[in-house]
């Protein structure tokens, strides 16, 4: 018997405390912080665009379409990439929360995309899908249930 792995008969087995779910208000604050972060990035991109192209940029249909596409595509890309790569958006990093799969593992790219799509479904009925997180003991919202994810304290 290996003395390093041998457990003494009188010592209790070590218990690992399960991760605590991130509460509704913690998640709401993270979402607000993400919104502020995204608006700053979009505003900075707009300012840089105005400096580079000036008045020609404001009247160009091509640049207008690119700006519109950037405004619409940045938020979902941000959510998918940050959740897939780090399990956290900037807002979740600040409030100490992270997204994991239901079994506690990292999100795959497909699950991160699915969660973003499910997030849109949760937002549609006046955000009722988000309120589910406030009512459930495990604090999983509709989008978490659909995507097989959970948000825990980091």
C-alpha positions in Angstrom: 0.0 0.0 0.0 1.3 3.4 -1.0 1.8 5.6 2.2 1.0 8.8 0.2 -2.4 7.7 -1.0 -3.3 5.8 2.2 -6.1 7.4 4.2 -6.0 7.1 7.9 -9.0 5.2 9.3 -10.0 8.0 11.7 -9.8 10.8 9.2 -13.1 11.8 7.5 -13.2 11.7 3.7 -12.7 15.2 2.2 -15.9 16.7 0.7 -15.9 19.0 -2.2 -18.4 21.7 -1.9 -20.6 22.0 -5.1 -20.3 25.3 -6.9 -22.9 27.9 -5.9 -25.1 29.2 -8.7 -24.8 32.9 -9.6 -27.9 34.6 -8.5 -30.4 36.6 -10.6 -29.1 40.1 -9.5 -25.5 39.1 -10.0 -26.3 38.0 -13.5 -28.4 41.1 -14.2 -25.5 43.3 -13.1 -23.1 41.3 -15.4 -25.5 41.9 -18.3 -25.7 45.6 -17.6 -21.8 45.8 -17.5 -21.6 43.9 -20.8 -24.0 46.4 -22.3 -21.9 49.3 -21.2 -18.7 47.6 -22.4 -20.3 46.9 -25.8 -21.6 50.5 -26.2 -18.1 51.8 -25.4 -16.6 49.5 -28.1 -19.2 50.5 -30.6 -18.8 54.2 -29.8 -15.0 53.9 -30.1 -15.4 52.2 -33.5 -17.7 55.0 -34.6 -15.3 57.6 -33.5 -12.4 56.0 -35.2 -14.5 55.6 -38.4 -15.4 59.3 -38.3 -11.7 60.2 -37.9 -10.6 58.0 -40.8 -13.4 58.7 -43.3 -14.9 62.0 -42.1 -17.9 63.3 -43.9 -17.4 60.8 -46.7 -18.0 58.0 -44.2 -21.3 59.4 -43.1 -22.7 59.6 -46.5 -21.3 56.2 -47.8 -23.9 53.5 -48.1 -21.2 50.8 -47.9 -19.8 52.2 -44.7 -23.3 52.7 -43.3 -24.1 49.1 -44.0 -20.8 47.9 -42.4 -21.5 50.0 -39.4 -25.0 48.6 -39.0 -23.7 45.0 -39.5 -21.0 45.7 -36.8 -23.6 47.0 -34.3 -25.8 43.9 -34.8 -23.1 41.3 -35.0 -20.8 42.4 -32.2 -23.0 41.5 -29.3 -23.7 37.9 -30.3 -20.1 37.3 -31.4 -18.9 38.7 -28.1 -21.2 36.5 -26.1 -20.4 33.3 -28.1 -16.6 33.8 -28.2 -16.2 34.9 -24.6 -18.4 32.1 -23.3 -16.6 29.5 -25.5 -13.1 30.7 -24.9 -13.2 31.8 -21.2 -16.6 30.9 -19.9 -17.1 34.5 -19.0 -18.0 37.8 -20.6 -16.3 41.0 -19.2 -19.4 41.6 -17.1 -19.3 38.1 -15.6 -15.6 38.5 -14.9 -16.3 41.6 -12.9 -19.1 40.1 -10.8 -17.4 36.7 -10.4 -19.6 34.4 -12.4 -18.9 31.9 -15.2 -21.0 29.8 -17.6 -20.3 26.0 -17.7 -22.1 23.1 -19.2 -24.7 21.4 -17.0 -22.1 18.8 -16.0 -19.6 21.5 -15.0 -17.4 21.4 -18.0 -16.3 24.0 -20.5 -18.7 25.1 -23.2 -18.1 23.8 -26.7 -18.4 26.3 -29.6 -21.7 24.6 -30.5 -23.1 24.9 -27.0 -22.0 28.6 -26.8 -23.8 29.3 -30.1 -26.9 27.4 -28.9 -26.9 29.4 -25.6 -26.8 32.7 -27.6 -29.8 31.5 -29.7 -31.7 30.3 -26.6 -30.9 33.7 -25.0 -32.8 35.4 -27.8 -35.8 33.1 -27.2 -35.7 33.9 -23.5 -35.7 37.6 -24.2 -38.7 37.5 -26.6 -41.6 37.2 -24.2 -40.7 40.5 -22.5 -37.7 38.8 -20.8 -39.8 36.2 -19.0 -37.3 33.6 -19.8 -34.7 35.4 -17.6 -37.2 35.6 -14.7 -37.1 31.8 -14.6 -33.6 32.1 -13.1 -35.0 34.1 -10.2 -37.6 31.5 -9.4 -35.5 28.3 -9.7 -33.3 27.0 -6.9 -30.5 26.3 -9.3 -30.9 29.8 -10.8 -30.9 28.5 -14.4 -32.8 30.7 -16.9 -34.8 29.4 -19.8 -31.7 29.9 -22.1 -29.6 27.8 -19.6 -32.2 25.0 -19.6 -32.5 25.0 -23.4 -28.7 25.0 -23.9 -27.7 22.7 -21.1 -25.7 25.3 -19.2 -25.6 26.9 -15.8 -24.0 30.0 -14.4 -22.0 29.5 -11.2 -20.0 31.8 -9.0 -16.3 31.9 -10.2 
